[in-house]
């Protein structure tokens, strides 16, 4: 346990679970979408998120994170108005996600250039999060470690290409955890690579440029 877990994050209140954690979930969407303009944005809220999101500011916090703000950003208070001024069409939907953590959000987005995706995750206390699904593929990371997501075609040898690139070109980078998710053989798959260091930008770009990689992005540790 680190000091962050004990005292919680620096944040705009009122609640670390409903505000700081929600901002961090939104920031995962910001990274996945590349911070692009949104044509559609649907935010499903389950459990206590659905019951209390207005009073606890979860709606403002999620939108703030999606727009790239941090848990300490004063803009959280005005996130609904900022989103409207930016022309971001959003809607909140109260729902019940079976077997989900009580503080769960599932966010679907469509950008104006046609890219779409989704993130499902939970705020698990003290501003900490757990991401469970990205684009419908099962993942399991908290954002406490620097995490590289690699969306790719499921092709033989591609995992070796990625890990060999890291080993051969960036030997100071240590992989702490690795997970592969896929719906079907030969279809889209997702690597989740948690690393101990902050990787240089060119490493993520190099992974992005590998054959059969659709997208590579870095979720920096919070």
C-alpha positions as CSV (number, residue, x, y, z in Angstrom):
1,X,0.0,0.0,0.0
2,X,1.3,3.5,-0.9
3,X,0.6,6.9,0.5
4,X,-1.8,7.5,-2.3
5,X,-4.0,4.7,-1.1
6,X,-4.0,6.1,2.5
7,X,-4.7,9.8,2.0
8,X,-6.3,9.7,-1.4
9,X,-5.5,11.9,-4.5
10,X,-5.3,15.6,-4.8
11,X,-8.7,16.4,-6.2
12,X,-11.8,18.5,-6.6
13,X,-14.4,17.0,-4.3
14,X,-16.7,15.8,-3.0
15,X,-15.7,12.1,-3.2
16,X,-12.6,10.3,-4.2
17,X,-14.6,7.3,-5.5
18,X,-17.3,9.4,-7.3
19,X,-15.0,12.2,-8.5
20,X,-11.3,11.4,-8.7
21,X,-11.8,7.8,-9.8
22,X,-14.4,8.9,-12.3
23,X,-12.0,11.5,-13.8
24,X,-9.4,8.8,-14.2
25,X,-11.9,6.5,-16.0
26,X,-12.7,9.3,-18.3
27,X,-9.0,9.9,-19.0
28,X,-8.7,6.3,-20.3
29,X,-11.4,7.2,-22.9
30,X,-9.5,10.4,-23.7
31,X,-6.4,8.3,-24.4
32,X,-8.2,5.7,-26.4
33,X,-9.9,8.2,-28.6
34,X,-6.8,10.3,-29.0
35,X,-8.6,13.3,-27.5
36,X,-10.6,13.6,-30.7
37,X,-13.9,15.5,-31.3
38,X,-16.8,13.3,-30.4
39,X,-19.9,12.8,-32.6
40,X,-21.6,10.6,-30.0
41,X,-20.9,10.0,-26.4
42,X,-23.0,7.6,-24.2
43,X,-22.1,7.1,-20.6
44,X,-23.8,4.2,-18.9
45,X,-23.8,4.3,-15.1
46,X,-24.4,1.3,-12.9
47,X,-24.9,0.7,-9.1
48,X,-24.2,3.6,-6.8
49,X,-22.9,5.6,-9.8
50,X,-26.4,5.5,-11.3
51,X,-28.1,6.5,-8.1
52,X,-26.0,9.4,-6.9
53,X,-24.1,10.7,-10.0
54,X,-25.7,14.1,-10.0
55,X,-25.3,14.8,-6.3
56,X,-21.7,13.5,-6.2
57,X,-20.6,15.2,-9.4
58,X,-19.8,11.9,-11.1
59,X,-21.3,13.2,-14.4
60,X,-19.0,16.2,-14.4
61,X,-16.0,14.2,-13.3
62,X,-16.4,11.6,-16.1
63,X,-16.8,14.3,-18.7
64,X,-13.8,16.2,-17.4
65,X,-11.6,13.1,-17.7
66,X,-12.9,12.4,-21.2
67,X,-12.0,16.0,-22.2
68,X,-8.5,15.4,-20.8
69,X,-8.7,17.2,-17.4
70,X,-7.1,15.8,-14.2
71,X,-8.7,15.0,-10.8
72,X,-7.3,18.3,-9.5
73,X,-8.5,20.5,-12.4
74,X,-10.9,23.3,-11.4
75,X,-12.7,22.8,-14.7
76,X,-14.4,19.7,-13.3
77,X,-17.0,21.9,-11.7
78,X,-18.0,23.4,-15.1
79,X,-17.4,20.2,-17.2
80,X,-21.0,20.0,-18.4
81,X,-20.9,23.5,-19.7
82,X,-17.5,23.1,-21.2
83,X,-18.6,20.0,-23.0
84,X,-21.6,21.9,-24.5
85,X,-19.4,24.8,-25.5
86,X,-17.1,22.3,-27.3
87,X,-20.0,20.8,-29.1
88,X,-19.6,17.4,-27.4
89,X,-23.0,15.6,-27.5
90,X,-23.3,13.4,-24.5
91,X,-26.0,11.5,-22.6
92,X,-26.0,9.6,-19.3
93,X,-27.9,6.4,-19.1
94,X,-28.8,4.7,-15.8
95,X,-28.5,0.9,-16.2
96,X,-27.7,-2.3,-14.4
97,X,-24.5,-4.0,-15.4
98,X,-24.6,-7.6,-14.1
99,X,-21.8,-8.7,-11.7
100,X,-20.2,-5.2,-11.9
101,X,-18.6,-3.2,-9.1
102,X,-21.1,-0.8,-7.6
103,X,-19.2,2.2,-9.0
104,X,-19.1,1.2,-12.7
105,X,-19.3,3.2,-15.8
106,X,-19.4,2.0,-19.4
107,X,-18.5,4.7,-21.9
108,X,-19.2,4.4,-25.7
109,X,-17.8,7.0,-28.1
110,X,-17.9,7.8,-31.8
111,X,-15.5,10.5,-33.1
112,X,-16.2,12.8,-36.0
113,X,-13.6,11.0,-38.1
114,X,-15.5,7.7,-37.6
115,X,-13.5,6.0,-34.9
116,X,-15.5,4.3,-32.2
117,X,-14.7,2.5,-29.0
118,X,-15.8,1.7,-25.5
119,X,-14.3,1.5,-22.0
120,X,-15.9,-0.2,-19.0
121,X,-14.3,0.3,-15.6
122,X,-14.9,0.9,-11.9
123,X,-13.9,3.4,-9.3
124,X,-12.7,1.1,-6.4
125,X,-12.0,3.7,-3.7
126,X,-9.4,6.3,-2.8
127,X,-9.4,7.6,-6.4
128,X,-8.2,4.2,-7.7
129,X,-9.8,2.5,-10.7
130,X,-10.0,-0.9,-12.4
131,X,-10.5,-1.1,-16.1
132,X,-12.4,-4.2,-17.1
133,X,-13.1,-4.0,-20.8
134,X,-11.7,-2.0,-23.7
135,X,-13.7,-2.2,-27.0
136,X,-15.5,-5.2,-25.6
137,X,-12.3,-7.1,-24.9
138,X,-11.6,-8.2,-21.3
139,X,-8.6,-6.4,-19.7
140,X,-7.5,-6.0,-16.1
141,X,-5.4,-3.0,-15.2
142,X,-5.6,-0.2,-12.6
143,X,-3.7,2.6,-14.1
144,X,-1.3,2.6,-11.1
145,X,1.4,1.3,-13.6
146,X,2.3,2.7,-16.9
147,X,0.2,0.6,-19.3
148,X,0.6,0.1,-23.1
149,X,-2.5,-1.0,-24.9
150,X,-1.9,-2.6,-28.3
151,X,-5.0,-3.2,-30.4
152,X,-4.1,-5.6,-33.3
153,X,-5.0,-8.3,-35.6
154,X,-4.5,-11.8,-34.1
155,X,-1.6,-12.9,-36.3
156,X,1.2,-15.5,-35.5
157,X,4.4,-13.9,-34.3
158,X,3.0,-10.5,-33.5
159,X,3.3,-10.9,-29.7
160,X,7.0,-11.9,-30.2
161,X,7.4,-8.8,-32.5
162,X,6.2,-6.5,-29.8
163,X,8.2,-8.0,-26.9
164,X,11.3,-8.4,-29.0
165,X,11.1,-4.8,-30.1
166,X,11.0,-3.7,-26.4
167,X,13.8,-6.1,-25.5
168,X,16.1,-5.2,-28.4
169,X,15.6,-1.5,-28.6
170,X,14.5,-0.5,-25.1
171,X,16.3,-2.8,-22.7
172,X,15.8,-0.4,-19.7
173,X,12.1,-1.1,-19.9
174,X,10.8,-4.0,-17.8
175,X,7.5,-5.6,-18.4
176,X,5.7,-6.2,-15.1
177,X,2.5,-7.8,-16.4
178,X,1.2,-8.9,-19.8
179,X,-2.3,-10.0,-20.9
180,X,-3.8,-10.9,-24.2
181,X,-7.6,-10.7,-24.9
182,X,-9.3,-11.8,-28.1
183,X,-12.9,-12.7,-29.2
184,X,-11.9,-15.2,-31.8
185,X,-8.8,-16.6,-33.5
186,X,-7.6,-14.3,-36.3
187,X,-9.8,-11.4,-35.3
188,X,-9.1,-8.3,-33.3
189,X,-7.1,-8.8,-30.1
190,X,-5.7,-6.6,-27.4
191,X,-2.4,-6.7,-25.5
192,X,-2.2,-5.1,-22.1
193,X,1.4,-4.5,-21.2
194,X,2.2,-3.0,-17.8
195,X,5.7,-1.7,-17.4
196,X,7.8,-0.4,-14.6
197,X,9.2,2.7,-16.3
198,X,7.9,5.6,-18.4
199,X,8.5,4.6,-22.0
200,X,9.9,7.1,-24.5
201,X,7.3,8.3,-27.1
202,X,9.2,6.6,-29.9
203,X,8.7,3.2,-28.3
204,X,5.0,3.5,-28.5
205,X,5.3,4.9,-32.1
206,X,7.5,1.9,-33.0
207,X,4.9,-0.5,-31.7
208,X,2.2,1.4,-33.6
209,X,4.1,1.0,-36.8
210,X,4.4,-2.8,-36.6
211,X,2.5,-4.8,-39.2
212,X,-1.0,-5.8,-38.1
213,X,-1.1,-3.3,-35.2
214,X,-4.2,-1.1,-35.4
215,X,-3.5,1.2,-32.5
216,X,-0.9,1.5,-29.7
217,X,-1.4,3.9,-26.8
218,X,0.1,4.7,-23.4
219,X,-2.0,5.1,-20.3
220,X,0.4,6.9,-17.9
221,X,0.4,5.9,-14.2
222,X,-1.7,8.4,-12.2
